[in-house]
Amino acid sequence: MKMKMPPSERDLPNYRYLCSPKMTETMKKIELDIHTHTIASGHAYSTLSEMIAEGQRKGLSILGITEHGESIPGTCNRIYFRNLHVIPRQWGEMRLLLGAELNILDTKGTLDMDEDTWKRLDIRIAGIHRLCWTGGTVEENTAGMVAAIRNPWTHIISHPGDGTAELLFEPVVLAAKETHTLLEINSSTFRPSRHFPHARENNLEILRLCKQYDVPIILGSDAHFALDIANYEYCYPLLAETEFPDELIVNYDQKRFLGYLGLQ
């Protein structure tokens, strides 16, 4: 019979926090998860129906499905996004937002696909991905990120702290504040299998700056499998370490989320 292994020393703070009463109370507050993917993205493992069912099971008020933009190998093409009108947006008490995780392609902040496609989406996330990013100096990378934030179509920036592009975070946070763009603290980024060595320190800096400048953030599961919807386990210890205020976390208040982004 196999013995259950204790958490490693590296994971012990995480383990203690996840088992704490505060963690249980925090999980009860979660009302939404906006950054998720279905099999349409090409490297995810659940169908749209499975994702909806899991979102309902977890009692979410809002579930976002944001398939990868066309620059990621194997993802859906533009006709997929242009046909999203056929899918109902209300499932019992849960609202469905259908959109895309667009790719920031370069230091000019260019997003993939086009405006005619963007305008058909309920929600638009923009993020840097290794497979389709052409970067430069830290100043050039920061300028590209800020340009993407200032793009009027961008609602959320995905995993800005994962380290794919070296960035100066204060200009990024200030641009997000100016434009009412949400910066994501992405739980999936911290998985050991993802190999983002600077993710923890980067995201701690983002959280401290957002706290300093009173800038709301959004937690993202980046779920590629239905059971990971609203799984923010790797985010919670960072929130605790920075004593990040609940009122700046839009996942706890669907009305604040919708109002901040100007969504109906």
N, C-alpha and C positions, 0 to 999 in steps of 0.2 A: 504494500500500500504506500502511495506517495505521500510524503510529508509536505504540508503547506510551508513554503519558504517565507521567512520574515522579509519585510522590505529592506532593501539595501540602505546603507548609510546615506547614500546620495538622495534616495527617495524619501527618507524619514520625515523631513518637514512636510512634504506633500501628504504623506500617509497620515500623519497626526492631524493635519488640517482637515483632510477629507473625512476623517472619523469624528470630527468635533461637532458639538451642537450648533455652532455658528454655520457650519457647512450645510447641515440639514435645513436650517432656517433660510439660508441663501437660496438653496435649490427651490424652495417653495415660492420664491419671488419671481422666478423666470417666466416671462410672458411671451418671449419671442426668440426665434433663431432665424436669421435672414440669409446666412451664407451656407448653402448646402448644394449638393450635386447628385444627379441621378445617373443612370447608365448612359444617358444621352451625352454626357461629357466624355465618354470613351474609356475612362479609367476609374469609374465609380461602379457600385455593385447593387444598387437597389432601384426599383422602378418608381415612377412618379406616384403610383397608387400606394406602394409600400411606404414611401416617405410621408405621404398624407396621413396614412393610418397611424404611423408612429408619432407624428406631430399631434394628432388628436389624442392618442393614448397618453402622451405626456402633458396634456392639458394646455397646449400652447394657444395663445390668442392669435398669433400671426406666425406663419411659416413662409420663409422665402426659399425659392428654388432658383439658383443662379448658375446656370451652366457656363462652362468656360467659353470665352470668345474664340473666334475661328483660328487664331494663330497658334493655339495649342494642338499638337498632333492628335488626331483621332476624335476630336470633338464634333459637335453638330455644325452644320453650315447655316447661312443666314435664313434659309427658308424655314428652318425649325423655329427660329425666333419670330418670324413674321406670321406664323400660324398659331401662336399662343392664344389668340382670341377664342379658340374653340374650347378652351378649358375653363370650367366654372371657377370663380374666385372665392366662393364661400362654401365651406364644408362643415356643416353644423355650426358650432360656435367659433370655428377657426377660419381665419381669413388667409388666403393663399396669395402671395406676391410672386409673380413670375418675371424673371429678368436674366441678367447675365453678369458674369465676372469678366469684364473686359480687360484686355491686356494693355498696360502702359509699355510702349514699344521702345522709346528712346528718350534722350535727355531734353527733347522738346515737349514731352508729355503727350505724344501722339497715342490715341486709342485705336484699337482695331475695330473692324466693321465700319459702319457709317451712320450718319445722323438719321437717315430714313429707318434704319433698324432700331437705333437707340430709342426713338420716340414711341415705338410700339411696346416697350418694356415697362413693367410696373416699377421696377427697381434696378438701379445700375451701380454695380460695384466695379472699381478699377484697381488693378494690382500689378505688381512687377513679378514676372515669372522667369526663371533661368532660361527656359527653352526659347524665349522670344524677346529677350531684353538686350539692347545695345546700350551700354553705359559709358561713363566717362569719369571725370574727377568727382570727388564728393560734392563740390559746388555745382557741377553740371548735373549730377544725379538729383540733387536737391531741387534745382531749377525745374527739371522735368517732372518731379513729383508735385511741386507746387503748381505747375501748369495744369497737370491732370486734376488736382484738387479744385482749381479755379474754373475748369471746364463746367459749364452750367448743367451738363447732363449727369455729372458724377454725384452720387449720393453718399457712397461709402468707399474708403480706401482699405483694401484687404491687406492684412499682414505687413504693414509698413516697417515693422521692426524685425523682420526675419533675417535681415542681413544680406539678402540677395544683392541689393545695391547699398553701398555705403552712403548714409544720409546725415545731414545736419537736422536734428529733430525740432529745434526751436522754431525755425521758419515754417516747417511742416505743420506744427501745432497751431501757430498763429494764422496760417492760411486756412486751416480747417475751421478755426474760430470765426474768421472773417466771412467765410462762405457757407457756414452751417453744413459742413461736410463731416461725417463721422469717421473717426479713425478706429480701426478694428484691433482689438487684442485677440489674437487668433490662437485658440487652444491647441490646435493640431500642430502648430509651429514648434511646440515644446516637446513633442514626442521624441524620444531618443533616436528613433529610426529616421527622423527627418534630417538630422545632422546640420542643425543651424547653431553653431557654437556661440554666436553673439546674440541670440534671440532674447535670452533672459535679461541681460544688461540693457539691451536696446529698449525692450518693452517696459522695463522699470523706469528708464529715462522718459519714455513717452507718458507713462502714467504720472510721474512726478510733475512734468511740464503741464499736462492737462489739469492736474489738481491745482497747480500754481495759477494758471490762467483761466480756470473755471470753464474748461472745455469738455463737453460730454464725449463719452466713448461708447463703443458697442462691442460686446463679446461675440466672437464668432466660433462656431464649432468646426466649420469647413468640413462638415460631414460628407463622406463619400460612401457611407453605409448607413442604413436607416437607424440602427441602434445608437449611432453617435449624435443624432439630432439633440441639440441643447446640452451636449456634453462639454462643459467648460471647466473640467476638473483641473487642468493645468493653469488656468487663469487665476483661480481663487487664491492660491498662496501669494501671488504677486499683488493682488488687490489688498490682501491682508498686510503684506510687508510695507506697502506705501500708504496704508490707512486711507485707501481711496474712497471717497464719499459715495454712498449708494445713490444719491440724487443725481450724480453725473453718469450713471450707468443706465442707458436707455432700455436695456433688456428687461428691467424691472417695471416698466411703465409704458404700455403700448401707446397711450395717448401722447406721452412726451415724445416717443420715437416718431410717430406720424406728424406731430406738430412741428418738431424740429426740422424735419426734412420737407415740410410743406406738402405732405401727401394727404389725399382725401380719405 
